[in-house]
Amino acid sequence: MNYLPMIIIFPLIMAIIMNLLHGKENIVKYLTFLIAIILIILPFIGQYGYYYFGGFGVIDGWVSGIAYYYNPLKQVVLVVLAIIASLVLITGMGEKLKNNMFVTLSLMGFASVAAMVLADDLFNFYVFFEIISIVQVGLLFLSGTEEAYKSGLRYMIMGNIAASLMLLGIAFLLASTGTLNITDMKNYILSDNPMIFGGLLLLVVGLAYGSGLPPFHNVKVDLYARSKGFISAILQTYSKFILVGFMLIILKLFNGLSYFSGTHAVLLALGVLAMVFGVVMALLQSDYKKLLSYHAISQAGYVATGLALGTPLGIVAGIFHAINHVIYKSALFLGAYIVSHKKGSDLHKLGGLLPIMPSVAFMVLCAKLAISGVPPFNGFQSKWMLAQAAMQVNMPEIAIIMIIVSIGTFVSMMKAFYLIYLKPVDEETIKEYQSRGVPKLAVFSLFILTSLCIILGIYPEIVTKYLFSYANELGVSYCLK
Amino acid sequence: MNSKRDLVAGISFFVFGASILYSLSNMHVNPGVNLVYLTHYIIPNYVCSVIFGWRAYDTLGECLVLVVAVMVSWIIFGKSLYDNTYLKELFKAPESDDYITLHGWGEYTPIIKFLAFPASVFMVALGIVTILGGHITPGGGFQGGALIASALILSVVAFGSKSPLWFDHKYLEKLEAIGALTYLLLGVVGMFIGGYYLFIFTSVGNLPIFPAPKEIVTAGIIPYLNIAVGLKVLAGLSTAAFLLSCEKVIIERIEKSEEILNK
């Protein structure tokens, strides 16, 4: 028997049970540790290939039910998602309040992102897209400040517009092809029908909203910056993998078709704009969490550009960068969470933390070098591949922009490192630092993420070797003249 | 400055709307997979057979949207917040003039009370019939659950806190969880019996899972899925109405969570 759906069903069942355990802190704590371990096992229990829900397979030449498609690429993505989710769950148990709703919503988010990556059915994809947008807002509300309520409301209003436009796009595609299954649909969209083109346009709106590309980057940044540090880590992981899942679907449907070239340019432009906007805005920020959030947008631009190139190497580089990005950016957000235990996140009030917690400072420095693309960390490997992919299709300008954005990233990251860890402070502040503890579970998670950064930086092929087969299937090689 | 912005917004709205209308003007609807749904018989109600048969997993997702929405509403009103100083300020603020209280409003006339109670009883009965007969008659879990919840809302609006039809909020939370878990676990049972998640099995061993007259093809687990969805929708919508109307419980919750935080 194929246990593939348990990847989604098990977290959902546990989420609903956790919802009932409000106030029972000990049970919540130990059950969460147990779930965190089981989550990592889940991606290995499914078998590769198509999975038909309810056994409704191909009837009269149509896939009649809902299908999932599982392959090594999706497995790698799910493993990384599970690792980050379980580390964040463990970190969350270090808080004074053992929060059952945090666990519930994180598990719901895990299940929906996993479903979006696996889905081979557009409407099923949309349903979980809805769940994840509510879950993200719920995780934001948990921090309970006035700004959190305001930015949550703004995110929901934008979400209403974007998600309903996306539903309209799916309706267009359903009307003109007669099916929702992506593998089937591909056979009916070969001709240039304006309705299919309109559907594609509306899908791109949903893509920009779900992954925080412009023009939706502001609401997404608010979402990350107003949450607690470890919750931002899981939120940005969700949006990166939504981006990956969505782009895989768009590429599977449209890549290589003659009328895709216009949309192709739009997707590339969105990616480049996100890269540039993110890093320019990040240079201006004085709040550490906000700075990191703008960098998350900028790195999402890298992922989108790589995937939008549409060549096998571009797809591999994009997905590899998404994986690397969620690892080091989660490490950075956990670092911000540890710092916020000492004294807020305002860069001008912090300073002098290096002698207080040297090991944390070292690990955060590793993550910062990784995000700026310095060897031997994982960010270097994927940015190198992205630049190669851009050169391969004869678009050197994209490679140049990537390098300039990397320099901007390095500058703002080093500025933040100086202001937090190196800037000299007076005696009183140091005494204040020493009176406050460090969350030990967060340091543990930070250690694991940093070591993953270094391992992937030295041996990138333990991830990339699984990505090439599906990328070759989706990608189309071409070269601009 | 502002007028230029309006102009840009207007033009982009016009272009966007025109492109959508243009793509709609070339519509050729392809029946596609719907022909399969119409020619292969599962249960008498075709809509229900699509919702709970062919695409049952989507229905599970749609229900979970409602479940998550209710959970997030609880969080907005102070369940499990890491920091509730803002919410406390909001609820302890002095009442302004435009704030409507029960004292300021008064009570409804006896005519409304006389009509509202029997109407809500009938609505509950109709809702139960709609849920139970979902697989053979028009209707189903969503519609029935919404009917029962609206009966509750009608009664609460007419009678206020002395409403004869009343569900405790803890009871509603449990009801919702039972509904969701039933749906999820029925799918898991189907996986062990038929090999696929949400497989529609009609009998376990020799026992028919849902007894039906011999002329009608048995509906399998679909009626049970209907009941699960009905419970969930009824609990979810009632909780949403309850949260908007019951300030007292929310303030109690805030105080209780303060005790935990200050421990």
Interface residues (C-beta under 8 A of the other chain):
Chain A: M1 N2 Y3 P5 I9 L12 I13 I16 I17 N19 L20 H22 G23 E25 Y51 Y52 F53 G54 G55 F56 I59 D60 W62 V63 S64 G65 I66 E95 K96 L97 N99 N100 M101 F102 T104 L105 M108 A115 F123 N124 V127 F128 E130 I131 I134 V135 V137 G138 F141 L142 S143 G144 T145 E146 Y149 L168 F172 L174 A175 S176 T177 G178 T179 L180 N181 D184 Y188 N193 P194 M195 F197 G198 G199 L201 L202 K228
Chain B: S19 I20 Y22 S23 L24 S25 N26 M27 H28 V29 N30 P31 G32 V33 N34 L35 V36 Y37 T39 H40 G53 W54 R55 A56 Y57 D58 G61 E62 L64 V65 V67 V68 A69 M71 V72 W74 I75 I76 K79 S80 L81 Y82 D83 N84 T85 Y86 L87 E173 K174 A177 A180 L181 L184 L185 G187 V188 G190 M191 F192 G194 G195 Y196 Y197 L198 F199 I200 I260 L261
